[in-house]
Amino acid sequence: MKLGPNLYRIGNDVVAAYLVDTADGITVIDAGLPGHWKELLAELDAMGRSLADICGVVLTHGDSDHIGFAERLRRDHGVPVYVHAADAERARGGKKPKVSMGPARLRPMLGFLTYAMGKRGWRTTYLGEVTEVADGDVLPLPGSPRVIGMPGHSPGSIAIQVPAAKAVFVGDALTTRHVLTGRSGLQPAPFTDDPELALESLGRLAGVDAVWVLPGHGAPWRGDPATVQDAVRAAAETEASGS
């Protein structure tokens, strides 16, 4: 689905991945679930592009619902996969900490699980090799994506600013649709390693020149990234109060 100039989304509000399309080729931001491969091929075809146009995949973090088809691109098509050094082991299948699930409602939770299973979420293929990145790096990929360190959801969570798409991709640094409660709007994401640090990290979006804030779960959000931290903090306080 085309969101704007140079900017496309595959998946949906449950799990999403993104494509940045420029004259130099395509950068993939996150790789969803394994079953999103068919959607990737269909979107490329609609764009008049092919797998040969993909120059790299950038992962916002190393969780299984973000690395879906990344190893397939790397292994079978020679596409490099970039991930923050602190999440490199996670993306390779290393052990991750157990975290509190938090609030949940049966119907949205079952909806998420059903969608994930339908997209072969039980068949995670972890990365055999990654290219490690750090905060502040500008990657040699179409759109010149810039890495913004956003630790909290995971140690190596990042946001990725792409000026050519007027977008900042935030992975699970926040969500606009809580996969366990179905609640919509800017809010903290579940399954976060360090919720307080994740909220603090959102302040790093202030000053980012973008009109799109694009999460891994939920609808695309349009607005000033500088307002995100206050909105998510308010949502977290509302959740904590049980309102």
C-alpha positions in Angstrom: 0.0 0.0 0.0 1.4 3.4 -1.0 1.4 5.8 1.9 3.1 8.7 0.2 6.0 9.6 -2.2 8.7 7.0 -1.8 6.8 5.2 1.0 4.9 1.9 1.0 3.6 -0.5 3.7 3.0 -4.2 3.6 1.1 -6.1 6.3 -1.6 -4.2 8.2 -2.4 -2.6 11.5 -1.6 -5.8 13.3 1.9 -6.3 12.0 3.5 -4.0 9.4 6.8 -3.6 7.4 7.7 -0.7 5.2 9.5 0.0 1.9 11.3 3.2 1.0 11.6 3.5 -2.8 14.0 5.9 -4.4 15.8 6.1 -7.8 18.7 4.3 -6.2 16.7 1.3 -5.1 14.6 0.1 -2.2 15.3 0.0 1.6 13.1 -2.4 3.6 12.3 -1.3 7.2 11.5 -4.3 9.3 10.5 -7.7 7.8 7.3 -8.5 9.5 6.4 -12.2 9.7 7.6 -15.0 7.3 4.2 -15.1 5.6 4.6 -11.4 4.5 6.9 -12.7 1.8 4.0 -13.0 -0.7 2.9 -9.5 0.1 6.4 -8.2 -0.4 6.5 -9.8 -3.9 3.0 -8.4 -4.7 3.9 -4.9 -3.6 7.2 -4.9 -5.5 5.3 -6.0 -8.6 2.7 -3.2 -8.2 5.6 -0.8 -7.9 7.2 -2.1 -11.1 10.1 -3.3 -9.0 11.7 -6.7 -8.2 13.8 -8.3 -5.4 16.9 -7.2 -7.3 16.0 -3.6 -6.4 16.2 -4.2 -2.7 19.5 -2.9 -1.4 19.1 -3.6 2.4 16.9 -4.4 5.3 17.0 -2.3 8.5 15.5 -3.8 11.6 14.1 -1.6 14.3 15.0 -4.4 16.8 15.5 -8.2 16.8 12.1 -9.6 17.8 10.6 -12.4 15.8 7.6 -10.4 14.4 10.1 -7.9 12.8 12.7 -10.2 11.3 10.2 -12.4 9.3 11.6 -12.6 5.8 14.9 -10.9 6.5 17.0 -14.0 6.5 15.4 -15.2 3.2 16.4 -11.9 1.6 20.0 -12.2 3.0 20.5 -15.9 2.3 18.9 -16.2 -1.1 19.3 -12.7 -2.6 22.5 -11.3 -0.9 20.6 -8.4 0.8 22.4 -7.1 3.9 20.5 -6.9 7.1 21.3 -4.1 9.5 20.5 -4.2 13.3 21.8 -2.3 16.3 24.8 -4.1 17.9 22.8 -4.5 21.2 20.1 -6.5 19.4 22.4 -8.5 17.1 22.3 -11.6 19.2 18.5 -11.3 19.6 18.1 -11.2 15.8 20.3 -14.3 15.6 18.0 -16.2 17.9 19.7 -15.5 21.3 17.8 -15.7 24.5 15.6 -12.7 25.4 14.3 -11.8 28.9 10.9 -12.7 30.0 8.7 -9.6 30.5 5.3 -9.0 31.9 2.6 -9.2 29.3 0.6 -6.5 30.9 -3.2 -5.8 30.3 -4.9 -8.0 27.7 -8.4 -8.6 26.3 -9.3 -12.0 24.9 -10.6 -11.0 21.5 -7.7 -8.7 20.4 -5.1 -11.1 21.8 -6.7 -14.0 19.9 -6.9 -11.8 16.8 -3.2 -11.1 17.0 -2.2 -14.7 17.6 -4.5 -15.9 14.7 -3.0 -13.3 12.3 0.5 -14.2 13.4 -0.1 -17.9 12.9 -1.7 -17.2 9.5 1.5 -15.5 8.5 3.6 -18.4 9.7 4.7 -16.7 12.8 5.6 -20.1 14.4 8.4 -20.6 11.8 10.8 -17.9 12.7 14.1 -18.0 10.7 16.7 -16.1 12.7 19.5 -14.2 11.0 22.7 -16.1 10.1 24.6 -12.9 9.7 23.9 -9.2 10.5 25.6 -5.9 9.9 25.7 -4.0 13.2 24.8 -0.3 13.5 25.0 2.3 16.2 23.2 5.4 17.2 23.8 8.3 14.7 24.9 6.1 11.8 23.7 7.1 8.3 23.5 3.9 6.4 24.7 3.5 2.8 21.2 2.6 1.5 18.5 4.3 -0.6 17.0 7.2 1.3 20.1 7.5 3.5 18.4 6.1 6.6 19.7 7.6 9.9 19.8 5.5 13.1 18.3 6.9 16.3 19.0 4.8 19.4 15.7 4.1 21.3 16.6 1.6 24.0 13.8 0.3 26.2 11.6 -2.1 24.3 14.9 -4.0 23.7 18.4 -2.9 24.4 19.1 -2.3 20.7 15.7 -0.8 19.7 16.2 2.0 17.2 14.1 4.5 15.2 15.1 5.1 11.6 14.7 8.5 10.0 14.4 8.6 6.2 14.1 12.2 5.0 13.2 11.1 1.4 10.0 9.6 2.8 9.4 12.3 5.4 9.2 9.5 7.9 10.6 8.1 11.1 10.1 4.3 11.6 9.8 3.5 15.3 9.2 -0.3 15.5 8.0 -1.1 19.0 9.3 2.0 20.6 5.6 2.8 20.7 2.4 1.5 19.2 -0.8 2.9 17.8 -2.7 -0.3 18.2 -2.1 -2.4 21.3 -2.0 -6.0 20.0 -3.2 -7.4 23.4 -6.0 -4.9 24.2 -7.0 -3.6 20.8 -6.8 0.0 22.1 -5.8 2.5 19.4 -3.8 5.7 19.6 -0.3 6.5 20.6 0.7 4.4 23.6 3.4 2.2 25.1 4.0 -1.2 23.3 3.6 -4.4 25.2 6.4 -6.9 25.9 8.8 -4.1 26.6 12.0 -4.9 28.5 12.3 -1.6 30.3 9.1 0.5 30.0 10.6 3.5 31.8 13.6 3.7 29.6 11.4 3.2 26.5 9.3 6.2 27.5 12.4 8.3 28.2 13.8 7.3 24.8 10.8 8.8 23.0 12.2 12.2 23.8 14.9 11.5 21.2 12.3 12.0 18.5 12.0 15.7 19.3 13.6 17.7 16.5 13.3 14.9 14.0 12.0 16.3 10.7 9.2 14.0 9.7 5.5 14.0 9.1 5.0 10.2 9.4 5.6 8.3 12.6 5.4 4.6 11.6 5.1 1.8 14.2 5.4 -1.9 13.7 1.9 -2.4 15.1 -1.0 0.0 14.4 -2.0 2.6 11.9 0.5 5.1 10.6 0.5 8.3 12.6 0.9 11.8 11.0 2.1 14.7 13.1 5.1 16.3 14.8 7.3 13.6 16.4 8.1 16.1 19.2 4.6 15.5 20.6 4.9 11.8 20.8 6.5 11.4 24.2 3.8 13.4 26.0 1.0 11.5 24.3 2.5 8.2 25.1 3.2 9.2 28.7 -0.4 10.3 29.1 -1.6 7.0 27.7 0.7 5.1 30.1 -0.7 7.1 33.1 -4.3 6.4 32.0 -3.5 2.7 31.7 -1.9 2.6 35.1 -4.9 4.3 36.7 -7.2 1.8 35.1 -9.3 4.4 33.3 
